[in-house]
Amino acid sequence: MTSTAQTPSSRRFTRTVYFFGALGELMFGYDVGVIGVALLFISPEMHLTPFSQGLVVSALLAGAAVGVGCSGVLSDRFGRRPLLLAMAVLFVVGGIGGGLAPSTLWLIVARGVMGMGVGASAVVVMVYLAELAPTEHRGRIAALGQFMLVCGILLSYIVAYLLQPWEAWRWMIGISAVPSLILFVGLLAMPESPRWLVQAGRPSEARAVLQRIGQGARADAEIAAIQESILSSQVAAMGMGRILSAPGLRRALVACCGLAILVQLLGVNTIIYYAPTVLINVGFAQKGAVVANLGIGATNVAMTVLALSLLDRIGRRRLLLIGSVLMTLAMVFLGGVGSAQAPNGWLMLAGMLTFLAAFAMSWGACVRVVISELLPQQVRGAIMGYVLVLNWAANFSVGLLFPVLVARLGAGLTFLAFAAMGAVSLVFVFRFVPETKGQTLEEIQASLQRG
């Protein structure tokens, strides 16, 4: 969309839309991040083995895989807003259920319910924000979801730090129901995506939304561009086989699938989920590990803020390439530290912070933006669901197996395996990922259809 001048009231409304549109990602981040410290107290209370620790962590990720598989198709059929409301309900139910869990099985099921909300958030929030954003700020606004996600992770670390003297892991998990309720109430006043409304044959409603967010002067032109894109491309009638037969769209699908898998295999979530456990294993006291976790969360937020200023200036592809190089070097460093007979805890923390900083300012902010930009409008929600099933399946595998791998291979070899994936990611981006900076969604789609 092309930006136009906004009145103060439309500017306030637009910011409110973006805030509540992205607030689901705050809950996403909180539910992902809180388990790292909570696990320190759940494990002795419920007598968890390394494998059952992996199950508690990865249950959320399995639920997320289900959520992304369903929510994309449903959001294309019923709209983005109803799915955002359902997401908020899942967060509430999962948070309360997890906080009250009397057994390991109950906790696993509750985290699975949370995960379904996380999966819906991963698909629908990113599509919703990308479809509302002006072209020249689309990267920054679509990445707002990632910013809210890392803020949610940091919030979970702060809450865990405040509650850890009482080992109150139930409160750490259950308190997430409160902002989830706020999210549900706020979403009741949010508009539907104008792009979805046009595709659903409701252009007058789309025009009203564009006027409310300050795009009224360009509303007719925007609606005409979307309608032309729908009529000319005929992507909706292609099916997956036809999409794969179009070279440009096939290349876009390969790029999206590869990014969705590699972003997990780089190893970022081993730090998000298990940093306190790893640091305790290399000599940190429990309180020191929880405090260090706060530093990890703060670094994640700070570098994501930096990424928001770089996305629409440097471009997505260049940031991905820079990030791959820096993350590979950081994982090599962590592998070396972890291979020592007596690993230095402070060096381990420094390596984690370096890796996370590189990830947050590159892949963390870019991947979801690029995926939302490359997929065709008519099937964006559905195909994004399929792509993100791969993402969460990879995430599930890493979350489940990391404690087992560390127990059997040691931290050194495990981190070196992630370094190898960093090298693979560099080659993949160079070969398959195009630059999308400065193009409208319709221009990107037309370019892909031309091959």
N, C-alpha and C positions, 0 to 999 in steps of 0.2 A: 504493500500500500504506500502511496505517496503521502508524505507528511503535509499537513496544512496547519494554519494558525488555530490555536485552541483558546476558548474562553476559560476563565478561572474555574467555572463550575465543571466544564467538560474535562479540564485537566485533572481536577480532583477525582472525578468519577473514573477517569482512565487509570489513574494511579491505584484507586481502590480495586478496579478490575484486575490489574496486574498483580496486586498484593494477594488478593484472595485466590486468584488463579494459580499462583505459585505457592500458597500456604500449604497445599497438600504435600509439596516437596519438603517443607519443614518437618511435617510428621513422618514422611519417608525417612529423612535423615535422623530424626530422633529415634525411631524404632530400630534403624540399622545400627546406630552408634551406641545405644544404651547397653547392649548386651555385653560389650567388652568388659566393663567394670562389674556389671551384675553377675557375670559368669564367675568372678572370683568368690562370690558368696553362694551362688547356686550350687556350684560343684561340690563343696563339702557337705552342704545340707542335703542334697539329693544323691550324693555319692556317684558323681558322673565320672565315667572313663573318658579317655581322649576321643573315642568314637561317639559316645553319647553327648559330649560337649559339642562335637561337630553337628550332631543332629539338632540340638537345641538352637544353635546358631543358624544352621542351614534350613530349618523348617520355614523360617520367614522367606527364604529365597525360593523354596519349592512353591510356597503359596504365591509368591510374586510371579513365577513362571506361569501358573494358572491364570493369575490376574491379567498379565499382558496378553495371553492367548485369547482371552474372552473379551477384554475391554476394547480392543481395537475394532473388532467387528461390531460390537454393540454401540460404540461411539459413532461409527459411520451410519448406523441404522437409526439410532434414537437421539443423537446429538452429543456434544461434548459435556454440556452442563449436567444432564441427568447422571452421567457416569461419575462426574466429580462429586455429586451428592452421595452416590452409593459408596464411593471411596471413603468419604468422611465417616459414614456409618460403620464401615469395616474397621476403621482405625479405632473408633470408640469401643466396639464389641471386643476387638482383639486386645486392647489395652486393659480393659476391666478383667477380661478372662485371664490374661497373663498375670496380672497382679494378684488374683485370687487362686492361682493354680495350686492344688493340693498334691500334685504328683508330676513327675517328669512328662508323662504322656499328655496330661492336661496342658502343661506349658508348651509342649511341642505343637499341639492343636491350636492353641491361642495364637502362637506366633505364626502359624500357617494362615490364620484368618487375617492377622495384621499384614502378612505378606501379600494377600490378595489385594488389600488396599494399596500397598506399596507398588504392586504391579500395575494397577489401574492408574496410579499417579504417574508412573514412569511413561506410560503411553499418552494419556489424555492431557496432562498438564503441558507437556512439551508441544503437542499439536495445538492446543487451545491458545497458548501464548504466541506461537509462531503465526497462527492465522489471524490474530488480532493486531500484530505489531506492524508499524510502518517499515517499509523496506530498508531505509537507511539506518534504522535502529534495531532491525530484527534480530541480529546476532546477540546484541546486548540484552534485549528483552527476553528472547527465548532462553538465554543463559541465566536469566533471573531465577528460573527453576533450580538450576545447579547451585546458585548462590543460596537460595533458601534451604536446599538440601544440606549444604555444609554448615549453615547456621543451625540447622536441626541437630546435626552431629555434635557441634560445639555445645549446644544447649543440653544435650544428653550428658555430655562430659561434665558440665557444670553441676547439673542436678545430681549426678552420680558422686561427684566430689563432695557435695554438701551432705549427702545421705550416707556415704561410706563409713563414717564413724559408728553408725548404728547397724551397718550391714543390711540396710533396708532395701533389698533388691526388689521386693514386691512393690514398694512405692516408686522406685525408679521406673518400673515398667508401667504400673497402673496410672501414674499421673499423666501419661500421654492422652488419656481420655478427655482431659479438660480442654486443651487447645483444639482437639478434634471436634468437640461440640461447637466451639467458636467458629471453626471452619465451616461446619454444616450450616449454621445460622447465616454466616456471611455469604455463602454461596447461593442462598435463596434469592438474594437481590442481584446476582450477577447475570449478564446477558449471555445468550447463545453466541457461538462463533458466527460472524457474518458469512464467512466462506461456506460453512456447513449449511446455513440457511439458504444461500443461493442454490447450492447443489440440491437441496430438498425442495426447490421450487417455491421459495418464500422470499423473493427479492425485496418486498416492501418491508418485511421485518429486518432484513439485513441492512437496508438503508437507514432504518431507525437506529440500529445499533451503531452504525458508522457515524451518524449524526451525534449520538450521545458521547462517543469517544473523540469528537472533534475532527472527524474526517468527512463532514457533511458536504463540503465544497467539491470533494473528489468522489463522492459516493456513487454517482451514476457511472463515472469512468471505471471505478474499481469493480462494480458489479458487472459492467459490460466485459471487462477483461477476464473476469472469472468465468462468465457464461461462454465467452469465445473459447477459452481454454477447455471447458467441458465439452463443447460441441466439436471442436477440431480434433482433439486428441483421441476420443473414443476409447480411452484407456479402460473405462469401467467395463466395457464389453470384451476386453481382451482375454481376461482370465490369466492365471499365472503362466500358462504355456505361451500365450501370445506375448506377455511381458518379457519372458526369457528369450523370445525370438527377435525382439528389437534390440540391436546392439547397444544403444545408449542406455536404455532402461535396464538391460541385463547387467551392464557395467555398474550402474547405480546400485542395483540390488546386491551385487557382489561386494561393492564398497560398504554398503550398510551392514551386511551380515558380518563381514570381516571386522569392521570397527566394533560392532556389538559384542563379538566374542573376544577380540584382543584386549579391549578395555578392561575386561575382568582378568584375563590371563597375565596381565602385567603385574598383578599382585597387590593392588592398592588395598583391597578389602582384607587382606591378611593383617594389614596394619590397623585398619578401622576396627576389625572384630577382635584381634588378638594382641594388640600392642601391650596392654598391661600384663598379660600372661607371659609374653616373650621377655619383657623387661624384668619381671620378677625372676625368670629363669636365668638371667645373666647378672643377677646380683642386686637389683633394686629392691628396696623394702616396699611393702604393699602400698603405703601412703605415698611414697616417692613415685611409684609407677602410676598411681592415679593422678598425681600432680603433673607428671610428664605427659600424661594423656591430654591434659588441658592444653599444653603447649602444642601438641599435635593438632588438636581441634582448631586452635587459634591460627596456626600456620595455614591450615586448610582454608579457612575463611579469608585470610589476608591475601593469599595468592589467587583465590577465586575472584576477589574484587579486582585485582590486577588484570586478570584474564578478561573481565567485562570491558575494561578500557582498551584491550588489545584486539578483541575479536573483529571489530569492524574497521580497524586500522591496519593491522598486520595481515589479517586474513586467517581463515581456518586451517588451511593446508600447511602453511609455514609454521604455525604454532604446534600442530601435530608433529611435524618433523623435528622441531627443536625439542619438544617434550620427550620424544622417543629416545633421542640421544642422551639427554640428561637422566632419564629414568634408568636406562641401561647401565650407565656409569654408577648410579647410586646403588642399584642392585648388586653389581659386581663388588662394590665396597662392602655392602652388607654381607655378601657371601664370604668375603675375606675375613671380616670381623667374626662372623658366626662359626667359621672353621677353626679359629684359634682354640687352643686347649682351655684357656681361661678367657672367654670373650669379655671385652670391656663394655660395660653397660652404657657408658656415656658415648662411646663411639657408635654403638648400636642405635642409640637415640638420635645421634647426629645424622646417621645414614637414613633413618626413617623420616626425619624431618626434611632432609634434602629430597628424598624420593617423593614425598607427599607434596612438597612445594612445586616440584617439576610437574607432577601429575595434575594438580589443581589448576595451574596456569595454562595447561595445554589440553590434554585428553579429557580431563574432568569437565571442562567448560565446553569443549569443541564437539565432542562426539555426538551428543544428543542433538545439538543444533544442526550439525551436518546431516544426520539421519532424517530429521524433520524436514530439511530443505530438499533433499534429493528424491524423496518418494513422491509419486504423482498424487495430485489432489483427490481424485475420485476414489482412490483405494489407500490413501495415506494412513488412515487409522487402522484398517485391516492388516495391511502389510507390515506396518510398524509393530502390530501385535506379534506377527510371526517372527520378525527380526528380533524383537526383545525377548521372545521365548528363548532364542539362542543365547541372548545376553544373560538371562537369569539362570539358564541351565549351566552356563559356564561359571557364573557366580556361585551357584549351589555346589558345584564340584569343588571349587576352591575353598569355600567355607567349610564343607564337610571333611575334605581330605587334608587340609593344612596341619591341624594338630597331629594327625596320624603320621604325615610325612616328616614333621619335625621330630616326633618321637622315634621314628625308625631311621631316618637319614641324617638328622641333625639340621640345625638352622642354616649352616653354611651352604650345603648342597641344595637345599630347598630354595634359598634366595638366588643362587646361581642359575637355577632352572628358570626363575622369573626373569633374570637378566637375558637369557637366551630368547625369551618371548619378546623382550624389548627390542632386540635386534630384528626379529621377525616383523615387528610392528613398523619399524623404520622403512624396511623394504616394501611392505604392503602399502603404506601411505604414498610413498614415492611412485608406486606403480599404478594404483587404482583410484586414489581419492582426488577429485577435481576441486578447484577453488570455486566457492559460491558467493564470496563477498561482493556486495553491491548489486546483486541481481534480484529481481522480483521472483517470487515463487513460480509465476507463469513463464518468465524468461528461462529459468532453470529447467522447467519441464519441457519447454519447446526445444531447448538445446539438446536435452537428452533424447528426445524423440527423433531429432535429426541425426543422432549418433555422433 
